[in-house]
Amino acid sequence: MSDQIIFEADGRLIGFDTAEVHKIMETDRLYFLPGQSGIVTGIVTLSGEPVTVLDTFALLSLKSEQRRDTEFHRIIVFKESDRLLGFDIGSIEISFLLEEGAQEGGAELAEVAIQGKTVKQIVPGERKIETIDWLSYFEIAAETLSTEQANG
């Protein structure tokens, strides 16, 4: 297991390998993208480059009150050469699990006190982390957009 960015939704722990994350951004607005439907929720710009944003909840069949109807969208952005893709996790808080702190069995989300503040933190435990391969979703998003544009 490598270092992970983790969030919890619908009772599941979802993780992304931190080595693959380009940036984490927050925005209060996603822009309409021609051909968007289903898993594609819109587009944002990052340093002048367009980033297609996917609905992580729809992709993974997750349910959460923190889905899309929030004050802002937290987007985990991945980049490989000319490929950019964002995963919208709504207003869900993220945490990090460092490789040396993890056990083979998984991890769990707990509230801990740090400098007088209660924060959520991933700690080693019995729960399994579902690691997402973002590149496979890049191909799905590209296919979805090209199909929608061809039919439109």
N, CA and C of each residue as an Amber inpcrd file, in Angstrom:
protein
   456
   0.8450000  -1.1820000   0.0000000   0.0000000   0.0000000   0.0000000
   0.8870000   1.2400000   0.0000000   0.4990000   2.2360000  -0.7820000
   1.2300000   3.4990000  -0.8200000   0.4610000   4.5500000  -0.0270000
   1.0200000   5.7520000   0.0750000   0.3230000   6.8470000   0.7400000
  -0.9870000   7.0960000   0.0100000  -2.0570000   7.3490000   0.7550000
  -3.3840000   7.4960000   0.1770000  -4.0530000   8.7890000   0.6320000
  -4.8070000   9.4020000  -0.2870000  -5.7770000  10.4370000   0.0700000
  -7.0800000   9.6760000   0.2100000  -7.7580000   9.8500000   1.3240000
  -8.9210000   9.0290000   1.6150000 -10.1110000   9.9070000   2.0070000
 -11.2950000   9.4700000   1.5950000 -12.5270000  10.0680000   2.0880000
 -13.5270000   8.9520000   2.3460000 -14.5090000   9.2550000   3.1850000
 -15.5210000   8.2680000   3.5160000 -16.8640000   8.7300000   2.9830000
 -17.5750000   7.8360000   2.3060000 -18.9160000   8.1110000   1.8070000
 -19.6990000   6.8140000   1.7800000 -20.9340000   6.8890000   2.2010000
 -21.8260000   5.7330000   2.1610000 -21.2240000   4.5340000   2.9060000
 -20.4940000   4.8220000   3.9880000 -19.9040000   3.7590000   4.7950000
 -18.6740000   3.1060000   4.2060000 -18.1740000   3.6420000   3.0920000
 -16.9970000   3.0680000   2.4260000 -15.8320000   4.0390000   2.4980000
 -14.6250000   3.5020000   2.5950000 -13.4170000   4.3150000   2.5180000
 -12.8880000   4.2340000   1.0920000 -12.7580000   5.3960000   0.4580000
 -12.2960000   5.4750000  -0.9210000 -10.9420000   6.1560000  -0.9160000
  -9.9850000   5.6080000  -1.6550000  -8.6340000   6.1590000  -1.6450000
  -8.0560000   6.3620000  -3.0330000  -7.1960000   7.3670000  -3.1200000
  -6.4150000   7.6350000  -4.3240000  -4.9500000   7.6500000  -3.9110000
  -4.0920000   7.0910000  -4.7310000  -2.6550000   7.0950000  -4.4790000
  -2.1550000   8.5440000  -4.5680000  -1.5330000   9.0490000  -3.5140000
  -1.0920000  10.4540000  -3.5020000  -0.0630000  10.7480000  -4.5830000
   0.6970000   9.7600000  -4.9970000   1.7090000   9.9780000  -6.0380000
   1.0640000  10.3440000  -7.3730000  -0.1980000   9.9870000  -7.5570000
  -0.8940000  10.2620000  -8.8070000  -1.6820000  11.5670000  -8.7820000
  -1.8560000  12.1670000  -7.6030000  -2.6560000  13.3910000  -7.4710000
  -1.8330000  14.5980000  -7.9080000  -2.4050000  15.3840000  -8.8050000
  -1.7560000  16.6030000  -9.2880000  -2.0870000  17.7900000  -8.3820000
  -3.3450000  17.8910000  -7.9700000  -3.7780000  19.0210000  -7.1620000
  -5.1380000  18.7000000  -6.5540000  -5.4150000  19.3200000  -5.4200000
  -6.7410000  19.2760000  -4.8230000  -7.2390000  20.7060000  -4.8230000
  -8.4190000  20.9090000  -5.4090000  -8.9350000  22.2700000  -5.4950000
 -10.3720000  22.3170000  -5.0050000 -10.7980000  23.4940000  -4.6300000
 -12.1780000  23.7090000  -4.2270000 -12.7370000  24.8320000  -5.0780000
 -13.9740000  24.6640000  -5.4960000 -14.6400000  25.6800000  -6.3000000
 -16.1190000  25.6890000  -5.9380000 -16.7430000  26.8190000  -6.1330000
 -18.1810000  26.8770000  -5.8710000 -18.9870000  26.7250000  -7.1530000
 -18.2860000  26.5420000  -8.2640000 -18.9930000  26.4420000  -9.5410000
 -18.2860000  25.4960000 -10.5110000 -19.0870000  24.6240000 -11.1030000
 -18.6270000  23.7910000 -12.2050000 -19.2920000  24.3170000 -13.4640000
 -18.5360000  24.4460000 -14.5300000 -19.0760000  24.9710000 -15.7790000
 -19.6100000  23.8490000 -16.6470000 -20.6790000  24.1630000 -17.3780000
 -21.3060000  23.2040000 -18.2780000 -20.3280000  22.7910000 -19.3690000
 -20.3230000  21.5250000 -19.6910000 -19.4690000  20.9800000 -20.7340000
 -20.3690000  20.3410000 -21.7870000 -20.3140000  20.8130000 -23.0370000
 -21.1440000  20.1950000 -24.0750000 -20.9100000  18.6880000 -24.1060000
 -21.9890000  17.9490000 -24.1170000 -21.8850000  16.4940000 -24.1320000
 -21.8630000  15.8810000 -22.7470000 -21.8940000  16.7190000 -21.6900000
 -21.8390000  16.1520000 -20.3490000 -23.1340000  15.4160000 -20.0340000
 -23.0090000  14.2970000 -19.3890000 -24.1650000  13.5420000 -18.9250000
 -23.6910000  12.4800000 -17.9560000 -24.5840000  12.0430000 -17.1170000
 -24.2730000  10.9510000 -16.2070000 -23.0810000  11.2170000 -15.3140000
 -21.9520000  10.6190000 -15.6540000 -20.7790000  10.7030000 -14.7920000
 -20.0160000  12.0190000 -14.9310000 -20.1880000  12.7240000 -16.0500000
 -19.4770000  13.9860000 -16.2630000 -20.3390000  15.1220000 -15.7300000
 -19.8200000  15.8490000 -14.7250000 -20.6230000  16.9000000 -14.0980000
 -20.2670000  18.2970000 -14.5740000 -19.1700000  18.4590000 -15.2780000
 -18.8070000  19.7720000 -15.7710000 -17.3280000  19.8890000 -16.0140000
 -16.8750000  21.1610000 -16.0040000 -15.4810000  21.4510000 -16.2900000
 -15.0130000  22.5910000 -15.3920000 -13.7550000  22.5610000 -15.0270000
 -13.1050000  23.6560000 -14.2990000 -11.8060000  23.9630000 -15.0360000
 -11.2270000  25.1130000 -14.7260000  -9.9220000  25.4080000 -15.3050000
  -8.8840000  25.3970000 -14.2020000  -7.7320000  24.8790000 -14.5410000
  -6.6130000  24.8030000 -13.6140000  -5.4040000  25.3490000 -14.3460000
  -4.9370000  26.5070000 -13.9190000  -3.8080000  27.1790000 -14.5780000
  -4.0460000  27.3190000 -16.0810000  -5.2790000  27.6620000 -16.4410000
  -5.6320000  27.8800000 -17.8370000  -5.9670000  26.6300000 -18.6290000
  -5.8410000  25.4610000 -18.0240000  -6.1330000  24.2090000 -18.7150000
  -7.4990000  23.6840000 -18.2830000  -8.3190000  23.2160000 -19.2490000
  -9.6260000  22.6610000 -18.8800000  -9.4760000  21.2810000 -18.2400000
 -10.2650000  21.0530000 -17.1970000 -10.2650000  19.7680000 -16.5010000
 -11.6930000  19.2310000 -16.5000000 -11.9060000  18.0890000 -17.1410000
 -13.2070000  17.4300000 -17.0950000 -13.3950000  16.8870000 -15.6850000
 -14.5940000  17.1190000 -15.1160000 -14.8650000  16.7080000 -13.7380000
 -15.9250000  15.6060000 -13.7420000 -15.6230000  14.5360000 -13.0260000
 -16.5290000  13.3980000 -12.9080000 -17.2350000  13.4140000 -11.5600000
 -18.4530000  12.8890000 -11.5510000 -19.2220000  12.7310000 -10.3190000
 -18.7870000  11.4210000  -9.6650000 -17.9550000  11.5210000  -8.6600000
 -17.4130000  10.3370000  -7.9860000 -18.5250000   9.4750000  -7.4010000
 -19.5950000  10.1070000  -6.9330000 -20.6940000   9.3610000  -6.3210000
 -21.4320000   8.5090000  -7.3550000 -21.6590000   9.0680000  -8.5410000
 -22.3180000   8.2980000  -9.6000000 -21.4120000   7.1640000 -10.0840000
 -20.1140000   7.4530000 -10.2150000 -19.1660000   6.4270000 -10.6760000
 -19.1430000   5.2060000  -9.7690000 -19.1840000   5.4690000  -8.4690000
 -19.0110000   4.3900000  -7.4970000 -20.3090000   3.9600000  -6.8280000
 -21.4500000   4.4650000  -7.3360000 -22.7730000   4.1720000  -6.7660000
 -22.8150000   4.4760000  -5.2750000 -22.3080000   5.6570000  -4.9030000
 -22.2900000   6.0940000  -3.5150000 -23.4770000   7.0080000  -3.2430000
 -23.9470000   6.9840000  -2.0070000 -24.9960000   7.8990000  -1.5820000
 -24.4150000   8.7590000  -0.4760000 -24.7300000  10.0460000  -0.5100000
 -24.2410000  10.9300000   0.5350000 -25.0030000  12.2420000   0.5030000
 -25.2430000  12.8110000   1.6810000 -25.8690000  14.1220000   1.7680000
 -24.9120000  15.1920000   1.2610000 -23.6420000  14.8900000   1.2050000
 -22.6290000  15.8550000   0.8030000 -22.3380000  15.7630000  -0.6900000
 -23.2370000  15.2060000  -1.4320000 -23.0020000  14.9350000  -2.8430000
 -22.7550000  16.1910000  -3.6620000 -23.7160000  16.6900000  -4.3900000
 -23.5110000  17.8350000  -5.2600000 -24.1160000  19.1200000  -4.7130000
 -25.1490000  19.0200000  -3.9080000 -25.8520000  20.2040000  -3.4270000
 -25.1240000  20.7970000  -2.2290000 -23.9450000  21.3050000  -2.4660000
 -23.1050000  21.8410000  -1.4090000 -22.6570000  23.2500000  -1.7680000
 -22.0530000  23.9110000  -0.7960000 -21.5360000  25.2630000  -1.0130000
 -20.3600000  25.2540000  -1.9770000 -19.6350000  24.1770000  -1.9980000
 -18.4770000  24.0830000  -2.8880000 -18.2430000  22.6330000  -3.2890000
 -17.3780000  22.4930000  -4.2470000 -16.9980000  21.1750000  -4.7240000
 -15.5080000  20.9900000  -4.4490000 -15.1620000  19.9080000  -3.7840000
 -13.7590000  19.5580000  -3.5920000 -13.4110000  18.5980000  -4.7220000
 -12.4120000  18.9750000  -5.5100000 -12.0660000  18.2040000  -6.6970000
 -10.6240000  17.7210000  -6.5890000 -10.4480000  16.4190000  -6.7310000
  -9.1180000  15.8220000  -6.7300000  -8.7180000  15.6860000  -8.2040000
  -7.6460000  16.3930000  -8.5850000  -7.2350000  16.4650000  -9.9870000
  -6.0070000  15.5860000 -10.2260000  -6.0680000  14.8470000 -11.3320000
  -4.9740000  13.9800000 -11.7450000  -4.4580000  14.4610000 -13.0900000
  -3.1440000  14.3040000 -13.2990000  -2.5530000  14.7190000 -14.5650000
  -1.4580000  13.7420000 -14.9540000  -1.4990000  13.3540000 -16.2350000
  -0.4280000  12.5510000 -16.8180000  -0.2490000  13.0620000 -18.2400000
   0.8840000  13.6240000 -18.5350000   1.1880000  14.3010000 -19.8070000
   0.0550000  15.2530000 -20.1600000  -0.7080000  15.0020000 -21.2050000
  -1.7740000  15.9300000 -21.5800000  -3.1400000  15.5080000 -21.0450000
  -3.1950000  14.5190000 -20.2140000  -4.4530000  14.0420000 -19.6510000
  -4.7020000  14.6830000 -18.2920000  -5.8410000  15.3610000 -18.1610000
  -6.2770000  15.9470000 -16.8960000  -7.6700000  15.4340000 -16.5810000
  -7.9100000  15.0550000 -15.3380000  -9.2270000  14.5690000 -14.9400000
  -9.4540000  14.9000000 -13.4720000 -10.6580000  15.3680000 -13.1630000
 -11.0030000  15.7030000 -11.7840000 -12.1160000  14.8130000 -11.2640000
 -12.0510000  14.4920000  -9.9830000 -13.0830000  13.7190000  -9.3000000
 -13.7310000  14.6220000  -8.2630000 -15.0230000  14.9310000  -8.4460000
 -15.7680000  15.7910000  -7.5260000 -16.2440000  14.9410000  -6.3590000
 -15.8080000  15.3000000  -5.1470000 -16.2670000  14.5780000  -3.9570000
 -17.1600000  15.4570000  -3.0860000 -17.7190000  16.5280000  -3.6840000
 -18.6140000  17.4100000  -2.9310000 -17.8790000  18.0980000  -1.8000000
 -18.5250000  18.1590000  -0.6540000 -17.9080000  18.8360000   0.4950000
 -17.2970000  17.8570000   1.4920000 -17.1630000  16.6140000   1.0870000
 -16.6050000  15.5990000   1.9870000 -15.1560000  15.9370000   2.3190000
 -14.8240000  15.7960000   3.5890000 -13.4520000  16.0550000   4.0250000
 -12.5500000  14.9000000   3.6130000 -11.3070000  15.2460000   3.3470000
 -10.3300000  14.2180000   2.9990000  -9.3300000  14.0700000   4.1290000
  -8.6760000  12.9540000   4.1250000  -7.6270000  12.6810000   5.0870000
  -6.5210000  11.9420000   4.3510000  -5.4120000  11.7580000   5.0170000
  -4.2750000  11.0750000   4.4120000  -3.9010000   9.8760000   5.2690000
  -3.5170000   8.8260000   4.6050000  -2.9950000   7.6470000   5.2760000
  -1.6140000   7.4010000   4.7110000  -0.6060000   7.5350000   5.5690000
   0.7610000   7.3100000   5.1300000   1.0740000   5.8280000   5.1660000
   1.8540000   5.3890000   4.2130000   2.1620000   3.9680000   4.0580000
   2.6730000   3.3430000   5.3570000   3.5640000   4.0630000   6.0370000
   4.1290000   3.4810000   7.2550000   3.1240000   3.3940000   8.3970000
   2.0100000   4.1290000   8.2970000   0.9890000   4.0800000   9.3410000
  -0.1040000   3.0680000   9.0490000  -0.0850000   2.4860000   7.8810000
  -1.1480000   1.5600000   7.4870000  -0.7820000   0.1230000   7.8220000
  -1.8090000  -0.6500000   8.0620000  -1.6160000  -2.0870000   8.2300000
  -2.2410000  -2.7700000   7.0270000  -1.8560000  -3.9680000   6.7610000
  -2.3480000  -4.6740000   5.5800000  -3.8630000  -4.8070000   5.5710000
  -4.4940000  -4.8380000   6.7290000  -5.9440000  -5.0240000   6.8100000
  -6.7570000  -3.8110000   6.4350000  -6.2010000  -2.6200000   6.3230000
  -6.9680000  -1.4320000   5.9750000  -6.8220000  -0.3450000   7.0060000
  -7.8410000   0.4790000   7.1230000  -7.7940000   1.6220000   8.0280000
  -9.2060000   2.0000000   8.4110000  -9.3390000   2.8710000   9.4040000
 -10.6530000   3.3540000   9.8020000 -10.5930000   4.8440000  10.0850000
 -11.7440000   5.4810000   9.9880000 -11.8520000   6.9150000  10.2230000
 -12.1930000   7.1240000  11.6870000 -11.4550000   7.9870000  12.3650000
 -11.7030000   8.2500000  13.7750000 -11.5610000   9.7310000  14.0480000
 -12.1970000  10.1940000  15.1140000 -12.0260000  11.5790000  15.5340000
 -10.9560000  11.6090000  16.6140000  -9.9850000  12.4710000  16.4260000
  -8.9010000  12.5930000  17.3910000  -8.7240000  14.0600000  17.7520000
  -8.1960000  14.3070000  18.9240000  -7.9560000  15.6830000  19.3670000
  -6.5110000  16.0580000  19.0470000  -6.3500000  17.1430000  18.2930000
  -5.0290000  17.6590000  17.9640000  -5.0130000  19.1310000  18.3240000
  -4.1640000  19.4940000  19.2540000  -4.0410000  20.8630000  19.7240000
  -5.3940000  21.4530000  20.0970000  -6.1800000  20.6750000  20.8350000
  -7.4610000  21.1500000  21.3330000  -8.6000000  21.1320000  20.3310000
  -8.3400000  20.7220000  19.0960000  -9.3860000  20.6560000  18.0760000
  -9.6660000  19.2050000  17.7400000 -10.9250000  18.8930000  17.5200000
 -11.2900000  17.5490000  17.0970000 -11.2790000  17.5020000  15.5820000
 -10.5000000  16.5840000  15.0490000 -10.4000000  16.4350000  13.5920000
 -10.5910000  14.9730000  13.2230000 -10.9970000  14.7490000  11.9890000
 -11.1170000  13.3820000  11.5000000  -9.7740000  12.9480000  10.9460000
  -9.4230000  11.7210000  11.2080000  -8.1340000  11.2080000  10.7660000
  -8.2740000   9.7260000  10.4680000  -7.5560000   9.2750000   9.4690000
  -7.5470000   7.8590000   9.1430000  -6.5210000   7.1720000  10.0480000
  -6.9520000   6.1110000  10.6730000  -6.0490000   5.3620000  11.5420000
  -6.0760000   3.8960000  11.1240000  -4.9840000   3.1730000  11.3530000
  -4.9670000   1.7490000  11.0050000  -6.0950000   1.0050000  11.6900000
  -6.6470000   0.0310000  11.0170000  -7.7430000  -0.7470000  11.5890000
  -8.1500000  -1.8770000  10.6710000  -9.4230000  -2.2530000  10.7610000
  -9.9290000  -3.4180000  10.0450000 -10.6320000  -3.0800000   8.7240000
 -10.9420000  -1.8090000   8.4640000 -11.7030000  -1.4580000   7.2610000
 -10.8150000  -1.4160000   6.0260000 -11.3710000  -1.8710000   4.9170000
 -10.6450000  -1.9020000   3.6620000 -10.8050000  -0.5730000   2.9310000
  -9.7340000  -0.1070000   2.3150000  -9.7650000   1.0950000   1.5040000
  -9.8940000   0.6720000   0.0420000 -10.9030000   1.2190000  -0.6440000
 -11.1010000   0.9380000  -2.0610000 -10.2880000   1.9570000  -2.8520000
  -9.2060000   1.5230000  -3.4510000  -8.3290000   2.4180000  -4.1930000
  -8.8260000   2.5610000  -5.6250000  -8.9000000   3.8020000  -6.0890000
  -9.4340000   4.1110000  -7.4120000  -8.2980000   4.3020000  -8.4130000
  -8.4270000   3.6560000  -9.5650000  -7.4860000   3.8130000 -10.6700000
  -8.0510000   4.8970000 -11.5910000  -7.5310000   6.1100000 -11.4730000
  -8.1030000   7.2420000 -12.1930000  -7.9740000   7.1160000 -13.7080000
  -6.9040000   6.4820000 -14.1960000  -6.7110000   6.3790000 -15.6440000
  -7.8150000   5.5690000 -16.3300000  -8.3290000   4.5620000 -15.6640000
  -9.4210000   3.7980000 -16.2660000 -10.6650000   4.6700000 -16.4080000
 -10.8740000   5.5910000 -15.4690000 -12.0140000   6.5020000 -15.5660000
 -11.7780000   7.5940000 -16.5990000 -10.5280000   7.9140000 -16.8820000
 -10.2300000   8.8860000 -17.9400000 -10.7510000   8.3400000 -19.2690000
 -10.4870000   7.0690000 -19.5230000 -10.9400000   6.4470000 -20.7640000
 -12.4650000   6.4210000 -20.8380000 -13.1240000   6.1240000 -19.7320000
 -14.5910000   6.1070000 -19.6910000 -15.1510000   7.4980000 -19.9690000
 -14.5570000   8.5310000 -19.3550000 -15.0100000   9.9110000 -19.5680000
 -14.8120000  10.3310000 -21.0130000 -13.6720000  10.0120000 -21.5790000
 -13.3960000  10.3640000 -22.9760000 -14.3930000   9.6870000 -23.9030000
 -14.6980000   8.4330000 -23.6410000 -15.6630000   7.6960000 -24.4680000
 -17.0630000   8.2810000 -24.3140000 -17.4460000   8.6240000 -23.0850000
 -18.7580000   9.2130000 -22.8170000 -18.9160000  10.5260000 -23.5730000
 -17.9180000  11.3800000 -23.4880000 -17.9820000  12.6900000 -24.1550000
 -17.9940000  12.5420000 -25.6710000 -17.1720000  11.6570000 -26.2200000
 -17.1390000  11.5030000 -27.6780000 -18.4390000  10.8930000 -28.1950000
 -19.0530000   9.9910000 -27.4410000 -20.3400000   9.3850000 -27.8290000
 -21.4360000  10.4370000 -27.8100000 -21.4680000  11.2560000 -26.7480000
 -22.4830000  12.3030000 -26.6270000 -22.3320000  13.3270000 -27.7440000
 -21.1120000  13.7100000 -28.0780000 -20.8990000  14.7030000 -29.1210000
 -21.2810000  14.1390000 -30.4890000 -21.0170000  12.8690000 -30.7200000
 -21.3670000  12.2400000 -32.0000000 -22.8850000  12.1450000 -32.1590000
 -23.5800000  11.9270000 -31.0400000 -25.0470000  11.8060000 -31.0890000
 -25.7450000  13.1620000 -31.0760000 -25.0190000  14.2100000 -30.6160000
 -25.6240000  15.5440000 -30.4570000 -25.6300000  16.2520000 -31.7150000
